[in-house]
Amino acid sequence: MRVVPNKAFVCGVAPRVAVWPLPLLHGPLRVVAVRDGRAEEGLSEAEAARWEELRRKNPKYFDGAILGVTSLPAGDNTIRARVDRYARLAVQPEVRTGTRLLSVTGVLQASDASGREHVLLGKRAAGVSCYPNMWELGPSGGLEVPEGLRQSAAGEQMVVLTEADVARQLAREVQEEVGLSLARARGATVAIVRDDEASSDDIVMVVDLGVDAHELMATLAPRSWEYSEVRLVPVDTIAEFESVHGAETIPPTRALFRGLGWVERE
């Protein structure tokens, strides 16, 4: 699997999505996370009203701590983030807060005996808050707030997450949602995808599962409520898959199809 080398591009079929390939010459990925008091600030009147409206519709909503992006790599492979509140993410786009969730997306690959590459696609369940009933590369999920981030009397504290830390969080998502272990897998960070529709920035990790694709197909199934279906699709048929399911595929995934060279760019 390869990433088409290029500067950040906006996908014609997904104009609210941008893809930044990460150049290896800038070193390994890292996330610098701080707690600067943003998470402890109260919601504005408009934010609180919208949050309560969402809670009435879905009592399962929980205003926990998240990592919000403050800046993407500029001249290096460092993402800067701070602890924020889920409520500030959820109330958008009705109330713009500027909060962008820092997430990780897996591009899970397996080859068959002939060497033909396959990639895992999951269909998001009807009950998810964003992009229900749509296909995506995944699993994916927001990065957890790291331990050790406690605000001191002197000001903010900082924790650095390495690429290995991000990979461990992806491994937990994969285990929980599709029941696959990444213990023997090999992976690498290849890009960042900015999705303005979901107010998220996703670290994209390509992972070779190290298992036979046909054997995996026999046991592959959703393991959580977040997916209604999962399947392995040959990479050389992704363009055909999109021609049939393009309207049912989330914009970031359609952008990655092009960034990974599987579908021709417009």
Secondary structure, 3 states (H helix, E strand, C coil): CCCCCCCCEEECCEEEEEEEECCHHHCCCEEEEEECCHHHCCCCHHHHHHHHHHHHHCCCCCCCEEEEEEECCCCCCEEEEEEEEHHHHHCCCCCCCCCCEEEEEEEEEEECCCCCEEEEEEEECCCCCCCCCCEEECCEEECCCCCCCCCECCECEEEEEEHHHHHHHHHHHHHHHHCCCCCCCEEEEEEEEEECCCCEEEEEEEEEEEEEHHHHHHHCCCCCCCEEEEEEEEHHHHHHHHHHHHHHECHHHHHHHHHCCCCCCC
